[in-house]
Amino acid sequence: MRNWAGNVSYAAAEVAHPTSVGDVQRIVAQARRVRAVGTGHSFNRIADTTGTLLSASRLPRVVDVDSEARTVRVSAGLRYGDIGHVLRNEGLALPNTGSLPHISIAGAVATATHGSGAGNRILSSGVRSLTLVTATGDLVTADRESRPDDFDGWLVALGRLGVVVELVLDLVPDFEVAQTVVEDVDEGLLAEELTSVLASAYGVSVFADWRGGRATQVWVKEQVGRDGGWDGAPLWGGRAADGPRHPIPGMPVEHATVQMGQAGPWNERLPHFRLDFMPSSGDELQSEFWVAARHASDAWTALSGLRDRIAPVLQILEVRAIAADPCWLSPTRGEPTVAFHLTWVSDADAVRAAVTALESELTVFDVRPHWGKVFVTTPARLAELYPRLPDFRRLVAELDPAAKLGNELVDGWLGLD
Ligand SMILES: Cc1cc2nc3c(=O)[nH]c(=O)nc-3n(C[C@H](O)[C@H](O)[C@H](O)COP(=O)(O)OP(=O)(O)OC[C@H]3O[C@@H](n4cnc5c(N)ncnc54)[C@H](O)[C@@H]3O)c2cc1C
């Protein structure tokens, strides 16, 4: 079994697709080593194990909306794209989504997956509670009331605390989004005003391929009918696209969600890619590096200085803003953040070389890598960047003293080995 990008062949001795929570409990209790896998959209061995790789995708489908509490209880293996229409039928919405609706909810939550928008937090911070099977096979539900001191450690947990079987997510009232692509934006202007460009609408993504002096595109996602919305200006020296665009010039526009300012449901506009059109396997690698928003312009300039190294292996750079959250292992913990996402060609060695240069250039900004993507940050550096790591280690010791749920990569990162 391989991940979506095809760059990881899982080392698991077996793959299990339990069809009941009881089966998950039995498999985990009996396993020597076990780890959950979601939809395999990570680009490293984060989900891997030498024992049993357990997928929650065939658990009974639960999408249980509580309109009064504005929450939904969902089974962990569902994809965000599977629940959007159900929420809309109830007049409700998720505040945000990642760029792809095909990613499993539990997998996204485990790695601090995010969408775009200076006012939007990572998807993990919209989790009200989660129910997981711990190493002993016990079913445990954690929420802020039952675990006030450490709930922030349970959300971005890299699959290390147990197999999540259900989550309760916070919702907001249903809303519509209009998406406009602005192209040929002035790069100098962007560099200076990056944070205000990123904060100019509900969700903003700046794309560049660094082959010219202009940003390729800025995708603006505006909540329709909300006060203070984006009014179509300024265009940052560019112009509104005269037709639909894919973030990577030349790729099929049918894969992209509806643009041209045409208002529509949040779940069909917040992701960049359509549920029915994204390829089921990818020909790319990805990295993503997060810096405090106050460093955004300087980090852009520093990265731009590496463009001759980066451009030959880069398909597209995407820059997004994310609001602060309290999760212990979140790259956005405590401070508004800007994420530099790089979609690379699928050449692992060349990408590693580019990533090494890039991380070294951004170290001065305390750069944090996306857990689910390609990075070379050392465990020693991660320990400096994540001051709550000792608390997370204590949580792991409490829930998984025999390290059944660990793997070499994750335990190395977290200093659990
Ligand atoms: C095309 C593409 C677009 C992307 N866009 C974005 C984006 O917009 N924003 C962003 O931040 N990231 C993005 N990503 C990265 C992606 O969101 C993360 O890698 C995410 O973790 C993938 O979820 P998954 O279900 O595939 O998890 P996997 O890759 O299968 O696993 C990731 C982690 O989740 C854990 N996990 C999975 N299921 C469970 C469970 N039931 N219980 C406990 N732990 C579990 C695994 O153990 C592992 O540690 C993108 C990736 C791709 C391929």
The ligand as an SDF file (V2000), in Angstrom:
LIG
                    3D

 53 58  0  0  0  0  0  0  0  0999 V2000
   -3.2280   17.4290   -2.7610 C   0  0  0  0  0  0  0  0  0  0  0  0
   -3.0360   17.7200   -1.3000 C   0  0  0  0  0  0  0  0  0  0  0  0
   -3.5090   18.9170   -0.7860 C   0  0  0  0  0  0  0  0  0  0  0  0
   -3.2920   19.2340    0.5560 C   0  0  0  0  0  0  0  0  0  0  0  0
   -3.7720   20.4240    1.0250 N   0  0  0  0  0  0  0  0  0  0  0  0
   -3.5270   20.7850    2.3010 C   0  0  0  0  0  0  0  0  0  0  0  0
   -3.9960   22.0230    2.8010 C   0  0  0  0  0  0  0  0  0  0  0  0
   -4.7090   22.7640    2.1340 O   0  0  0  0  0  0  0  0  0  0  0  0
   -3.6470   22.3710    4.0650 N   0  0  0  0  0  0  0  0  0  0  0  0
   -2.8710   21.5730    4.8490 C   0  0  0  0  0  0  0  0  0  0  0  0
   -2.5650   21.9530    5.9810 O   0  0  0  0  0  0  0  0  0  0  0  0
   -2.4580   20.3570    4.4180 N   0  0  0  0  0  0  0  0  0  0  0  0
   -2.7760   19.9420    3.1650 C   0  0  0  0  0  0  0  0  0  0  0  0
   -2.3690   18.7200    2.7380 N   0  0  0  0  0  0  0  0  0  0  0  0
   -1.7270   17.7960    3.6940 C   0  0  0  0  0  0  0  0  0  0  0  0
   -2.7680   16.9100    4.3710 C   0  0  0  0  0  0  0  0  0  0  0  0
   -3.8870   17.6470    4.8100 O   0  0  0  0  0  0  0  0  0  0  0  0
   -2.1820   16.2220    5.6120 C   0  0  0  0  0  0  0  0  0  0  0  0
   -1.0440   15.5080    5.2560 O   0  0  0  0  0  0  0  0  0  0  0  0
   -3.2120   15.2990    6.2770 C   0  0  0  0  0  0  0  0  0  0  0  0
   -2.6630   14.7640    7.4530 O   0  0  0  0  0  0  0  0  0  0  0  0
   -3.6340   14.1670    5.3820 C   0  0  0  0  0  0  0  0  0  0  0  0
   -4.7160   13.4930    5.9640 O   0  0  0  0  0  0  0  0  0  0  0  0
   -4.8820   11.9320    5.7040 P   0  0  0  0  0  0  0  0  0  0  0  0
   -6.2390   11.5330    6.1280 O   0  0  0  0  0  0  0  0  0  0  0  0
   -4.4840   11.6120    4.3270 O   0  0  0  0  0  0  0  0  0  0  0  0
   -3.8520   11.3720    6.7690 O   0  0  0  0  0  0  0  0  0  0  0  0
   -2.6260   10.3490    6.5720 P   0  0  0  0  0  0  0  0  0  0  0  0
   -1.6390   10.9710    5.6760 O   0  0  0  0  0  0  0  0  0  0  0  0
   -3.1610    9.0280    6.2080 O   0  0  0  0  0  0  0  0  0  0  0  0
   -2.0810   10.3430    8.0790 O   0  0  0  0  0  0  0  0  0  0  0  0
   -1.5960   11.5190    8.6540 C   0  0  0  0  0  0  0  0  0  0  0  0
   -1.5350   11.3770   10.1700 C   0  0  0  0  0  0  0  0  0  0  0  0
   -2.8640   11.2670   10.6790 O   0  0  0  0  0  0  0  0  0  0  0  0
   -2.9490   10.1580   11.5470 C   0  0  0  0  0  0  0  0  0  0  0  0
   -4.2930    9.6060   11.4780 N   0  0  0  0  0  0  0  0  0  0  0  0
   -5.0190    9.3280   10.3730 C   0  0  0  0  0  0  0  0  0  0  0  0
   -6.2000    8.7900   10.7220 N   0  0  0  0  0  0  0  0  0  0  0  0
   -6.2250    8.7330   12.0730 C   0  0  0  0  0  0  0  0  0  0  0  0
   -7.1440    8.2290   13.0310 C   0  0  0  0  0  0  0  0  0  0  0  0
   -8.3170    7.6950   12.6880 N   0  0  0  0  0  0  0  0  0  0  0  0
   -6.8010    8.3040   14.3460 N   0  0  0  0  0  0  0  0  0  0  0  0
   -5.6190    8.8350   14.7350 C   0  0  0  0  0  0  0  0  0  0  0  0
   -4.7120    9.3150   13.8670 N   0  0  0  0  0  0  0  0  0  0  0  0
   -5.0080    9.2500   12.5510 C   0  0  0  0  0  0  0  0  0  0  0  0
   -1.9000    9.1760   11.0180 C   0  0  0  0  0  0  0  0  0  0  0  0
   -1.5090    8.2530   12.0160 O   0  0  0  0  0  0  0  0  0  0  0  0
   -0.7940   10.1430   10.6570 C   0  0  0  0  0  0  0  0  0  0  0  0
   -0.0510   10.4640   11.8050 O   0  0  0  0  0  0  0  0  0  0  0  0
   -2.5980   18.3330    1.4140 C   0  0  0  0  0  0  0  0  0  0  0  0
   -2.1490   17.1160    0.9010 C   0  0  0  0  0  0  0  0  0  0  0  0
   -2.3750   16.8020   -0.4410 C   0  0  0  0  0  0  0  0  0  0  0  0
   -1.9160   15.4950   -0.9720 C   0  0  0  0  0  0  0  0  0  0  0  0
  1  2  1  0
  2  3  1  0
  2 52  2  0
  3  4  2  0
  4  5  1  0
  4 50  1  0
  5  6  2  0
  6  7  1  0
  6 13  1  0
  7  8  2  0
  7  9  1  0
  9 10  1  0
 10 11  2  0
 10 12  1  0
 12 13  2  0
 13 14  1  0
 14 15  1  0
 14 50  1  0
 15 16  1  0
 16 17  1  0
 16 18  1  0
 18 19  1  0
 18 20  1  0
 20 21  1  0
 20 22  1  0
 22 23  1  0
 23 24  1  0
 24 25  2  0
 24 26  1  0
 24 27  1  0
 27 28  1  0
 28 29  2  0
 28 30  1  0
 28 31  1  0
 31 32  1  0
 32 33  1  0
 33 34  1  0
 33 48  1  0
 34 35  1  0
 35 36  1  0
 35 46  1  0
 36 37  1  0
 36 45  1  0
 37 38  2  0
 38 39  1  0
 39 40  1  0
 39 45  2  0
 40 41  1  0
 40 42  2  0
 42 43  1  0
 43 44  2  0
 44 45  1  0
 46 47  1  0
 46 48  1  0
 48 49  1  0
 50 51  2  0
 51 52  1  0
 52 53  1  0
M  END
$$$$
